[in-house]
Amino acid sequence: MKVVIADDSMLLREGVARLLSDAGCDVVGTAENADRLMREVQLTTPDVAIVDIKMPPTHTDEGIAAARLLRERHPGLGVLVLSQYLESEYAMRLVTDAPGYVGYLLKERVSEVAVLVDALNRLIDGECVIDPTIVARLMRRPQRREPLDALTAREREVLGLMAEGRSNEAIGSQLTIGPKTVEAHIRQIMQKLNLPESPDDNRRVLAVLSYLRSTT
Protein backbone atom coordinates (compact mmCIF):
# COMPACT_ATOMS: atom_id res chain seq x y z
CA MET A 1 0.00 0.00 0.00
CA LYS A 2 1.46 3.35 -1.11
CA VAL A 3 0.54 6.29 1.16
CA VAL A 4 0.96 10.08 1.07
CA ILE A 5 0.49 12.01 4.32
CA ALA A 6 -0.45 15.70 4.52
CA ASP A 7 -0.41 17.63 7.81
CA ASP A 8 1.12 20.97 8.76
CA SER A 9 2.51 19.41 11.95
CA MET A 10 5.85 17.78 11.19
CA LEU A 11 5.58 15.76 14.38
CA LEU A 12 2.27 14.22 13.33
CA ARG A 13 3.43 13.64 9.74
CA GLU A 14 6.56 11.83 10.83
CA GLY A 15 4.74 9.96 13.58
CA VAL A 16 2.04 8.60 11.27
CA ALA A 17 4.67 7.79 8.64
CA ARG A 18 6.66 5.79 11.16
CA LEU A 19 3.61 3.90 12.41
CA LEU A 20 2.51 3.00 8.90
CA SER A 21 6.02 2.03 7.79
CA ASP A 22 6.34 -0.28 10.78
CA ALA A 23 2.98 -1.81 9.79
CA GLY A 24 4.31 -2.62 6.32
CA CYS A 25 2.94 0.36 4.36
CA ASP A 26 5.04 2.28 1.83
CA VAL A 27 4.95 6.00 2.71
CA VAL A 28 5.93 7.56 -0.62
CA GLY A 29 5.51 11.23 0.27
CA THR A 30 4.58 13.81 2.89
CA ALA A 31 3.24 17.35 2.58
CA GLU A 32 2.70 20.32 4.87
CA ASN A 33 -0.07 22.00 2.85
CA ALA A 34 -2.70 21.32 0.20
CA ASP A 35 -0.62 22.51 -2.76
CA ARG A 36 2.29 20.25 -1.84
CA LEU A 37 -0.17 17.39 -1.31
CA MET A 38 -1.46 17.75 -4.86
CA ARG A 39 2.08 17.66 -6.24
CA GLU A 40 3.04 14.62 -4.16
CA VAL A 41 -0.02 12.69 -5.33
CA GLN A 42 0.71 13.60 -8.95
CA LEU A 43 4.35 12.54 -8.64
CA THR A 44 4.02 9.37 -6.57
CA THR A 45 0.59 7.97 -7.61
CA PRO A 46 -0.25 6.58 -4.14
CA ASP A 47 -3.10 4.20 -3.32
CA VAL A 48 -4.36 6.44 -0.52
CA ALA A 49 -3.81 9.94 0.85
CA ILE A 50 -4.14 10.91 4.52
CA VAL A 51 -5.16 14.55 4.86
CA ASP A 52 -5.44 16.86 7.88
CA ILE A 53 -8.78 18.64 7.86
CA LYS A 54 -7.26 22.06 8.68
CA MET A 55 -4.09 23.17 6.92
CA PRO A 56 -2.37 26.43 5.89
CA PRO A 57 -3.01 29.15 4.97
CA THR A 58 -6.31 29.70 6.84
CA HIS A 59 -6.50 26.50 8.91
CA THR A 60 -10.25 26.23 8.28
CA ASP A 61 -11.33 23.56 5.81
CA GLU A 62 -8.42 23.26 3.37
CA GLY A 63 -8.25 19.52 4.03
CA ILE A 64 -11.88 18.96 3.02
CA ALA A 65 -11.40 21.06 -0.11
CA ALA A 66 -8.21 19.16 -0.95
CA ALA A 67 -9.91 15.80 -0.37
CA ARG A 68 -12.77 16.66 -2.71
CA LEU A 69 -10.33 17.90 -5.36
CA LEU A 70 -8.27 14.72 -5.08
CA ARG A 71 -11.37 12.58 -5.54
CA GLU A 72 -12.27 14.61 -8.62
CA ARG A 73 -8.83 14.40 -10.20
CA HIS A 74 -7.93 10.87 -9.08
CA PRO A 75 -11.13 8.77 -8.95
CA GLY A 76 -9.38 5.58 -7.83
CA LEU A 77 -7.48 7.23 -4.98
CA GLY A 78 -8.55 6.52 -1.40
CA VAL A 79 -8.68 9.68 0.73
CA LEU A 80 -8.74 9.61 4.53
CA VAL A 81 -9.34 12.90 6.36
CA LEU A 82 -8.06 13.10 9.93
CA SER A 83 -9.47 15.63 12.38
CA GLN A 84 -9.36 16.44 16.06
CA TYR A 85 -12.88 17.84 15.72
CA LEU A 86 -16.01 15.78 16.29
CA GLU A 87 -18.17 17.36 13.58
CA SER A 88 -20.58 15.24 11.56
CA GLU A 89 -21.04 18.12 9.11
CA TYR A 90 -17.43 17.69 7.97
CA ALA A 91 -18.08 14.01 7.29
CA MET A 92 -21.20 14.80 5.29
CA ARG A 93 -19.40 17.39 3.15
CA LEU A 94 -16.75 14.80 2.44
CA VAL A 95 -19.02 12.00 1.24
CA THR A 96 -21.84 13.92 -0.46
CA ASP A 97 -20.14 14.46 -3.82
CA ALA A 98 -18.29 11.12 -4.03
CA PRO A 99 -19.35 8.63 -1.36
CA GLY A 100 -16.82 5.96 -2.26
CA TYR A 101 -13.07 5.85 -1.52
CA VAL A 102 -13.34 8.45 1.25
CA GLY A 103 -13.13 8.34 5.04
CA TYR A 104 -13.18 10.57 8.10
CA LEU A 105 -11.48 9.55 11.34
CA LEU A 106 -10.63 11.41 14.52
CA LYS A 107 -6.90 11.87 15.10
CA GLU A 108 -7.09 9.87 18.29
CA ARG A 109 -7.48 6.77 16.08
CA VAL A 110 -3.97 7.27 14.68
CA SER A 111 -2.41 5.50 17.66
CA GLU A 112 -4.57 2.44 16.91
CA VAL A 113 -2.43 1.25 13.99
CA ALA A 114 -4.59 -1.77 13.19
CA VAL A 115 -7.69 0.44 12.98
CA LEU A 116 -5.88 2.97 10.78
CA VAL A 117 -4.50 0.35 8.39
CA ASP A 118 -7.88 -1.39 8.19
CA ALA A 119 -9.52 1.93 7.30
CA LEU A 120 -6.95 2.57 4.57
CA ASN A 121 -7.51 -0.88 3.08
CA ARG A 122 -11.26 -0.32 3.05
CA LEU A 123 -10.84 3.01 1.28
CA ILE A 124 -8.67 1.42 -1.38
CA ASP A 125 -11.47 -1.11 -1.92
CA GLY A 126 -13.90 1.75 -2.56
CA GLU A 127 -15.69 1.82 0.77
CA CYS A 128 -16.72 4.80 2.89
CA VAL A 129 -15.29 4.83 6.44
CA ILE A 130 -16.69 7.13 9.12
CA ASP A 131 -15.35 7.33 12.68
CA PRO A 132 -17.48 5.25 15.09
CA THR A 133 -17.71 8.20 17.49
CA ILE A 134 -19.41 10.29 14.81
CA VAL A 135 -21.76 7.43 13.93
CA ALA A 136 -22.70 7.06 17.60
CA ARG A 137 -23.47 10.78 17.85
CA LEU A 138 -25.62 10.66 14.73
CA MET A 139 -27.58 7.71 16.07
CA ARG A 140 -28.46 9.66 19.24
CA ARG A 141 -29.96 12.59 17.34
CA PRO A 142 -33.75 12.94 16.94
CA GLN A 143 -34.70 11.52 13.57
CA ARG A 144 -36.67 13.33 10.87
CA ARG A 145 -39.12 11.43 8.69
CA GLU A 146 -36.83 9.68 6.25
CA PRO A 147 -36.65 6.38 4.31
CA LEU A 148 -34.71 5.03 7.29
CA ASP A 149 -37.93 5.16 9.31
CA ALA A 150 -38.93 1.92 7.62
CA LEU A 151 -35.95 0.08 9.11
CA THR A 152 -36.26 -2.06 12.20
CA ALA A 153 -34.10 -1.39 15.25
CA ARG A 154 -31.81 -4.28 14.29
CA GLU A 155 -31.51 -3.04 10.70
CA ARG A 156 -30.54 0.38 12.03
CA GLU A 157 -27.84 -1.26 14.13
CA VAL A 158 -26.53 -3.09 11.08
CA LEU A 159 -26.57 0.09 8.97
CA GLY A 160 -24.82 2.01 11.74
CA LEU A 161 -22.02 -0.56 11.76
CA MET A 162 -21.86 -0.42 7.97
CA ALA A 163 -21.40 3.36 8.31
CA GLU A 164 -18.37 2.66 10.51
CA GLY A 165 -16.88 0.68 7.64
CA ARG A 166 -17.39 -2.74 9.28
CA SER A 167 -17.36 -5.88 7.14
CA ASN A 168 -20.23 -8.39 7.27
CA GLU A 169 -18.08 -10.65 9.43
CA ALA A 170 -17.32 -7.84 11.87
CA ILE A 171 -21.01 -6.86 12.02
CA GLY A 172 -21.97 -10.42 12.83
CA SER A 173 -19.34 -10.61 15.55
CA GLN A 174 -20.44 -7.28 17.07
CA LEU A 175 -24.14 -8.23 17.12
CA THR A 176 -23.59 -11.95 17.82
CA ILE A 177 -25.47 -13.08 14.73
CA GLY A 178 -24.52 -15.40 11.89
CA PRO A 179 -23.31 -14.33 8.43
CA LYS A 180 -26.57 -15.37 6.73
CA THR A 181 -28.55 -13.26 9.18
CA VAL A 182 -26.29 -10.26 8.47
CA GLU A 183 -26.78 -10.75 4.73
CA ALA A 184 -30.56 -10.98 5.22
CA HIS A 185 -30.60 -7.71 7.19
CA ILE A 186 -28.53 -5.98 4.52
CA ARG A 187 -30.87 -7.21 1.77
CA GLN A 188 -33.82 -5.79 3.70
CA ILE A 189 -32.00 -2.49 4.20
CA MET A 190 -31.28 -2.20 0.47
CA GLN A 191 -34.90 -2.98 -0.42
CA LYS A 192 -36.32 -0.50 2.08
CA LEU A 193 -33.93 2.23 0.92
CA ASN A 194 -34.89 1.50 -2.69
CA LEU A 195 -31.38 0.58 -3.73
CA PRO A 196 -31.73 -2.08 -6.44
CA GLU A 197 -28.73 -4.02 -7.68
CA SER A 198 -26.69 -2.10 -10.23
CA PRO A 199 -23.31 -2.73 -11.90
CA ASP A 200 -22.49 0.99 -11.66
CA ASP A 201 -23.26 1.78 -8.02
CA ASN A 202 -21.81 0.57 -4.75
CA ARG A 203 -25.09 -0.04 -2.90
CA ARG A 204 -23.34 -0.38 0.43
CA VAL A 205 -21.83 3.09 0.08
CA LEU A 206 -25.15 4.56 -1.07
CA ALA A 207 -26.91 3.04 1.94
CA VAL A 208 -24.35 4.63 4.27
CA LEU A 209 -24.78 7.96 2.51
CA SER A 210 -28.56 7.76 2.99
CA TYR A 211 -27.95 7.08 6.68
CA LEU A 212 -25.64 10.06 7.09
CA ARG A 213 -28.00 12.39 5.22
CA SER A 214 -30.88 11.42 7.47
CA THR A 215 -28.96 12.03 10.70
CA THR A 216 -27.28 15.36 10.03
C-alpha positions, 0 to 999 in steps of 0.5 A: 500500500502506497501512502501520502500524508499531509499535515502541517505538523511535522511531528504528526506527519513523521509519527504517522509515517513511522507507524505505517512504515512499521505496519508494512505500508510504503509512505511515498511522500509527505506534505505540509499544505494542500498545494504540496499534497497535490504535487506529491499525489501527482508525482508518486501515484499513491493508493491512498492519501491521509489529509489533515482537515485544517491546513495552511493558509487559513486552517479552516477547511483546506483539508476537506477542499483538498480531499474533494479535489483529489477525488475529482482528479484521481477517482481511484485514490482513497482519501482519509481525512483526519481531524481532532474535531467531532463534527458530523457536518465535515463528514457529510461534506466529504461524502456527499459528492463522491461517497466511495473511496473516502473516510473521516477519522478522529486523530485519536485513532492514529495510535490504533495502527490496526484500525488505521491500516484497516480503514486505509484498506477499506478506502482502497477497496472503494468503501466509505469509512466514518469514525465510530464516534461520529456514527454514535453521535448521529444515532443519538440525534432525533430523527426526521421522517426519512426512508430510514424510518422503515428500518427495524431497530436491528436493521438500524444497528446493522446500517450504523455498523456499515457506516463505521466501515465494518465488514459483514463478518465484523457486524456479525461478531459485534451483534452476535449473529450469523453471516446469513442473518447479516446478509438478510438484514442488509438485503432488507435495508437495500430494499427499504432504501430502494437501492436495487442491484446495479453494476455501476453503483456501490449499494453499500456506500449509497446506503451509508450515505442515505444514513448520514444524510438522514442524521445530520 
